[in-house]
């Protein structure tokens, strides 16, 4: 077998890194444009130039003078801006969590909701909306609903951690525990919905599809802090996650505990996604499709895959939210991301089967 000279390997390496840098710059540019453009898409007519001018005026401390200017300023800064920033945080959390889940479970079909987080959160939302039950006494319904969603969303992760303390579980066993809990929570949710009122059913249904309509400025700090914790945490673990791809025996020989690493990843994924579902409901396919899109340009190196997946996830949610605002009827963003993600997922599924990659 003829071996290629080291210079050729170096050239290929630098060419690949150059392409990755170009992709990052291009995605960031597209993200910036879409972020600003999303501020001009709503029922109240606002142009792209007006949305930019509002931001410039806010930076320079210029107050709007006319009634129309005040309306434009309110729509851009108080309605559209929180949704756009929320899309960045939620897209980052879901996409990064999906990339890590697919790696640590060695399953390209894994996503952040695989271990039952969404079903558990939906059950918490259902008992709050349909039965008026709050796990934390004294909370109003608006606060009790996301609080219930967060608490129940953490239950699958806690169950996996507890089970692992008694026996070292394989990735498949961890996922199966999550799937089992998913069916349990889904069954109880269906039972409660069977006797719920029409208004409660509609509210539960919209939440289950995922939407950014309720994201306000008060929600941005916890979302952005959680996104930063998730992104930075997984990036710092990315080297160990790369080693995990080589198998548990290799991990242990290199001083990495694969069982402890999986537990840390599951807890971090559960925490991030639990915060997401509190404010946006269940937005599907982002955590599944965004990492696969990113792998086309980065391969399986998590040090590059994780940050680029965050950008891809943000773009996917932003695109879905922009399309939702263009359409009449107020569709939830989760519907659009599912419509976009489904054909993309099938494409990547057949592509990976043909290439036998991942």
C-alpha positions as CSV (number, residue, x, y, z in Angstrom):
1,X,0.0,0.0,0.0
2,X,1.4,3.4,-1.0
3,X,1.4,6.0,1.7
4,X,0.9,9.6,0.9
5,X,3.6,12.1,1.9
6,X,3.0,14.0,5.1
7,X,2.8,17.3,3.1
8,X,-0.4,16.0,1.4
9,X,-2.0,15.2,4.8
10,X,-1.1,18.7,6.0
11,X,-2.6,20.3,2.9
12,X,-5.8,18.4,3.3
13,X,-6.0,19.3,7.0
14,X,-5.5,23.0,6.4
15,X,-7.9,22.9,3.4
16,X,-10.5,21.3,5.6
17,X,-9.9,23.8,8.4
18,X,-10.1,26.7,5.9
19,X,-13.5,25.4,4.7
20,X,-14.7,25.1,8.2
21,X,-13.8,28.7,8.9
22,X,-15.6,29.9,5.8
23,X,-18.7,27.9,6.8
24,X,-18.6,29.5,10.3
25,X,-18.3,33.0,8.9
26,X,-21.0,32.4,6.3
27,X,-23.4,30.9,8.9
28,X,-22.8,33.8,11.3
29,X,-23.5,36.3,8.5
30,X,-26.7,34.6,7.6
31,X,-27.7,34.4,11.3
32,X,-27.1,38.1,11.7
33,X,-29.2,39.0,8.6
34,X,-32.0,36.6,9.7
35,X,-32.0,38.0,13.2
36,X,-32.5,41.6,12.0
37,X,-34.9,40.5,9.3
38,X,-37.1,38.6,11.9
39,X,-37.6,42.0,13.6
40,X,-39.5,43.3,10.6
41,X,-41.8,40.3,10.1
42,X,-45.1,40.7,12.0
43,X,-48.7,41.8,11.5
44,X,-47.7,45.4,12.0
45,X,-45.9,46.5,8.8
46,X,-42.2,47.2,9.6
47,X,-39.5,47.3,6.9
48,X,-36.1,45.9,7.3
49,X,-34.6,49.4,7.2
50,X,-37.0,50.6,10.0
51,X,-36.0,47.7,12.2
52,X,-32.3,48.6,11.8
53,X,-33.1,52.2,12.5
54,X,-35.0,51.4,15.7
55,X,-31.9,49.5,17.0
56,X,-29.6,52.4,16.1
57,X,-31.9,54.8,17.8
58,X,-32.0,52.7,21.0
59,X,-28.2,52.5,21.0
60,X,-27.9,56.3,20.5
61,X,-30.7,57.1,23.0
62,X,-33.0,58.7,20.4
63,X,-36.6,58.6,21.5
64,X,-39.4,58.0,18.9
65,X,-41.5,61.1,18.3
66,X,-44.6,60.3,16.3
67,X,-47.3,57.7,17.2
68,X,-46.2,55.5,14.2
69,X,-42.6,55.7,15.3
70,X,-43.6,54.7,18.9
71,X,-45.6,51.7,17.5
72,X,-42.7,50.6,15.4
73,X,-40.3,50.9,18.3
74,X,-42.7,48.9,20.5
75,X,-43.2,46.1,18.0
76,X,-39.5,45.7,17.2
77,X,-38.1,46.0,20.7
78,X,-40.8,44.6,22.9
79,X,-42.4,41.9,20.7
80,X,-40.0,40.8,18.1
81,X,-36.6,41.3,19.7
82,X,-37.3,38.9,22.7
83,X,-38.5,36.3,20.3
84,X,-35.4,36.6,18.1
85,X,-33.0,36.4,21.1
86,X,-35.1,33.6,22.6
87,X,-34.7,31.7,19.3
88,X,-30.9,32.0,19.6
89,X,-30.9,30.6,23.1
90,X,-33.4,27.8,22.5
91,X,-31.9,26.8,19.1
92,X,-28.4,26.6,20.8
93,X,-29.6,24.4,23.6
94,X,-31.6,22.0,21.5
95,X,-29.0,21.6,18.7
96,X,-26.0,21.2,21.0
97,X,-28.0,18.8,23.2
98,X,-29.0,16.8,20.1
99,X,-25.4,16.6,18.9
100,X,-24.2,15.4,22.3
101,X,-27.0,12.9,22.7
102,X,-26.3,11.4,19.2
103,X,-22.6,11.0,20.2
104,X,-22.9,9.6,23.7
105,X,-25.7,7.1,22.8
106,X,-24.0,6.3,19.5
107,X,-27.4,6.6,17.9
108,X,-27.9,9.0,14.9
109,X,-31.6,9.0,15.6
110,X,-31.2,10.4,19.2
111,X,-32.4,13.9,20.1
112,X,-32.8,15.9,23.3
113,X,-36.3,14.5,23.9
114,X,-35.2,10.9,23.5
115,X,-34.9,10.2,27.2
116,X,-38.5,11.3,27.9
117,X,-37.9,14.9,28.8
118,X,-40.7,16.3,26.6
119,X,-43.4,13.8,27.7
120,X,-42.5,14.4,31.4
121,X,-42.7,18.2,30.9
122,X,-46.0,17.9,29.0
123,X,-47.5,15.9,31.9
124,X,-46.4,18.8,34.3
125,X,-48.0,21.3,31.9
126,X,-51.2,19.2,31.6
127,X,-51.8,18.9,35.4
128,X,-51.3,22.6,35.7
129,X,-53.6,23.7,32.9
130,X,-56.3,21.0,33.2
131,X,-56.3,20.3,36.9
132,X,-54.9,23.5,38.3
133,X,-52.2,21.6,40.3
134,X,-48.9,23.4,41.1
135,X,-46.0,21.4,42.6
136,X,-44.9,24.6,44.2
137,X,-47.8,26.0,46.3
138,X,-48.8,29.6,46.0
139,X,-47.8,30.1,42.4
140,X,-50.1,31.6,39.8
141,X,-51.1,29.5,36.8
142,X,-48.8,31.4,34.5
143,X,-45.8,30.7,36.7
144,X,-47.0,27.2,37.9
145,X,-47.1,25.8,34.3
146,X,-43.4,26.4,33.4
147,X,-42.4,25.4,37.0
148,X,-44.3,22.1,36.7
149,X,-42.7,21.6,33.2
150,X,-39.2,22.1,34.5
151,X,-39.6,19.9,37.6
152,X,-41.1,17.0,35.7
153,X,-38.6,17.3,32.8
154,X,-35.8,16.6,35.3
155,X,-37.4,13.4,36.5
156,X,-36.1,11.1,33.6
157,X,-32.5,12.3,34.2
158,X,-32.8,11.7,38.0
159,X,-34.2,8.2,37.3
160,X,-31.3,7.4,35.1
161,X,-28.8,8.7,37.6
162,X,-30.4,6.7,40.4
163,X,-30.5,3.6,38.2
164,X,-26.8,4.0,37.3
165,X,-25.8,4.2,41.0
166,X,-27.0,0.6,41.4
167,X,-25.8,-0.7,38.1
168,X,-23.6,0.6,35.3
169,X,-26.0,1.0,32.4
170,X,-25.1,0.9,28.7
171,X,-26.2,3.9,26.5
172,X,-29.0,1.7,25.1
173,X,-30.3,1.0,28.6
174,X,-30.3,4.6,29.5
175,X,-32.3,5.5,26.4
176,X,-34.7,2.6,27.1
177,X,-35.3,3.9,30.6
178,X,-36.1,7.3,29.2
179,X,-38.4,5.8,26.5
180,X,-40.2,3.7,29.2
181,X,-40.8,6.8,31.3
182,X,-42.0,8.7,28.1
183,X,-44.7,6.1,27.6
184,X,-45.8,6.3,31.3
185,X,-46.0,10.1,31.3
186,X,-47.8,10.0,27.9
187,X,-50.4,7.6,29.2
188,X,-51.2,9.7,32.3
189,X,-51.3,12.9,30.1
190,X,-53.8,11.2,27.7
191,X,-55.9,10.1,30.7
192,X,-56.1,13.7,32.1
193,X,-56.7,15.2,28.6
194,X,-59.6,12.9,28.0
195,X,-61.8,14.8,30.6
196,X,-60.2,18.3,30.1
197,X,-62.2,21.3,28.7
198,X,-61.8,22.4,25.1
199,X,-59.9,25.6,26.2
200,X,-57.4,23.5,28.3
201,X,-57.0,21.0,25.4
202,X,-56.2,23.8,23.0
203,X,-53.6,25.4,25.3
204,X,-52.0,22.0,26.0
205,X,-51.9,21.2,22.3
206,X,-50.3,24.5,21.3
207,X,-47.7,24.0,24.1
208,X,-46.9,20.5,22.9
209,X,-46.1,21.8,19.4
210,X,-43.8,24.6,20.6
211,X,-44.1,28.3,20.1
212,X,-42.0,31.5,20.7
213,X,-45.0,33.8,21.0
214,X,-44.9,33.9,24.9
215,X,-41.2,34.7,25.1
216,X,-40.7,38.1,26.7
217,X,-37.8,40.1,28.0
218,X,-38.2,38.6,31.5
219,X,-37.5,35.1,30.0
220,X,-34.3,36.1,28.2
221,X,-31.9,36.1,31.2
222,X,-32.6,32.4,32.2
223,X,-32.6,31.3,28.6
224,X,-29.3,33.0,27.7
225,X,-27.7,31.8,30.9
226,X,-28.8,28.2,30.3
227,X,-27.6,28.4,26.7
228,X,-24.2,29.7,27.8
229,X,-23.9,26.9,30.4
230,X,-24.9,24.2,27.9
231,X,-22.7,25.5,25.1
232,X,-19.6,26.1,27.3
233,X,-20.1,23.0,29.3
234,X,-20.3,20.7,26.4
235,X,-17.5,22.5,24.6
236,X,-15.2,21.9,27.6
237,X,-16.3,18.3,27.6
238,X,-15.9,17.9,23.8
239,X,-12.4,16.3,24.0
240,X,-13.7,13.6,26.3
241,X,-16.8,13.2,24.2
242,X,-14.6,12.6,21.2
243,X,-12.7,9.9,23.1
244,X,-16.1,8.3,24.1
245,X,-16.7,7.7,20.4
246,X,-13.8,5.2,20.3
247,X,-15.6,3.0,22.8
248,X,-15.7,2.5,26.6
249,X,-12.5,0.4,26.7
250,X,-10.5,3.1,25.0
251,X,-12.0,5.7,27.3
252,X,-10.9,3.9,30.4
253,X,-7.4,3.3,29.0
254,X,-7.1,7.0,28.5
255,X,-8.3,7.9,32.0
256,X,-11.9,8.9,31.0
257,X,-14.7,7.3,32.9
258,X,-17.4,6.7,30.2
259,X,-20.2,6.0,32.7
260,X,-19.6,9.2,34.6
261,X,-19.3,11.2,31.4
262,X,-22.6,10.0,30.1
263,X,-24.3,10.8,33.3
264,X,-22.9,14.4,33.3
265,X,-24.0,14.8,29.6
266,X,-27.5,13.4,30.4
267,X,-27.9,15.8,33.4
268,X,-26.7,18.8,31.4
269,X,-29.0,17.9,28.4
270,X,-31.9,17.5,30.8
271,X,-31.3,20.8,32.6
272,X,-31.0,22.7,29.3
273,X,-34.0,21.2,27.6
274,X,-36.1,21.5,30.8
275,X,-35.5,25.2,30.8
276,X,-36.3,25.4,27.1
277,X,-39.7,23.7,27.4
278,X,-40.6,26.0,30.2
279,X,-40.7,29.0,27.8
280,X,-41.3,27.5,24.4
281,X,-42.9,24.1,24.8
282,X,-41.7,21.2,22.7
283,X,-40.1,22.4,19.4
284,X,-39.3,19.2,17.6
285,X,-36.7,18.1,15.0
286,X,-34.2,20.9,15.8
287,X,-32.1,18.8,18.0
288,X,-32.3,15.9,15.6
289,X,-31.7,17.6,12.2
290,X,-29.3,20.5,13.1
291,X,-26.4,18.2,14.1
292,X,-26.7,16.2,11.0
293,X,-26.6,19.3,8.8
294,X,-23.5,20.4,10.7
295,X,-21.8,17.1,10.2
296,X,-21.8,17.6,6.5
297,X,-19.1,20.3,7.0
298,X,-17.4,19.3,10.2
299,X,-17.5,15.5,10.5
300,X,-17.8,14.1,14.0
301,X,-15.2,16.3,15.8
302,X,-17.3,17.6,18.7
303,X,-14.9,20.6,19.3
304,X,-16.2,22.0,16.0
305,X,-19.5,20.1,15.8
306,X,-20.9,21.5,19.0
307,X,-20.5,25.3,18.3
308,X,-21.6,24.9,14.7
309,X,-24.6,22.9,15.7
310,X,-25.6,25.9,17.9
311,X,-25.6,28.2,14.9
312,X,-27.5,25.7,12.7
313,X,-30.1,25.1,15.4
314,X,-30.6,28.9,15.8
315,X,-31.1,29.3,12.1
316,X,-33.6,26.5,11.9
317,X,-35.8,27.9,14.7
318,X,-35.4,31.5,13.4
319,X,-36.5,30.3,9.9
320,X,-39.5,28.5,11.4
321,X,-40.5,31.5,13.5
322,X,-40.2,33.9,10.5
323,X,-42.4,31.6,8.3
324,X,-44.9,31.3,11.1
325,X,-45.2,35.1,11.3
326,X,-45.7,35.3,7.5
327,X,-48.6,32.9,7.6
328,X,-52.1,33.7,8.8
329,X,-53.6,31.8,11.7
330,X,-50.7,32.0,14.2
331,X,-49.3,28.5,13.7
332,X,-46.8,27.4,16.4
333,X,-43.1,27.4,15.4
334,X,-42.8,23.7,16.1
335,X,-45.1,22.9,13.2
336,X,-42.8,24.7,10.7
337,X,-39.6,23.2,12.2
338,X,-41.2,19.7,11.8
339,X,-42.2,20.4,8.2
340,X,-38.7,21.6,7.5
341,X,-37.0,19.0,9.6
342,X,-38.9,15.9,8.4
343,X,-37.7,15.9,4.7
344,X,-34.2,17.0,5.8
345,X,-34.1,14.1,8.3
346,X,-35.1,11.6,5.7
347,X,-32.5,12.9,3.3
348,X,-29.7,12.7,5.9
349,X,-30.9,9.2,6.9
350,X,-30.6,7.9,3.4
351,X,-27.3,9.7,2.9
352,X,-25.8,8.2,6.0
353,X,-27.1,4.8,5.0
354,X,-25.4,5.1,1.6
355,X,-22.1,6.4,3.0
356,X,-22.3,4.2,6.1
357,X,-21.1,7.2,8.1
358,X,-21.7,7.9,11.8
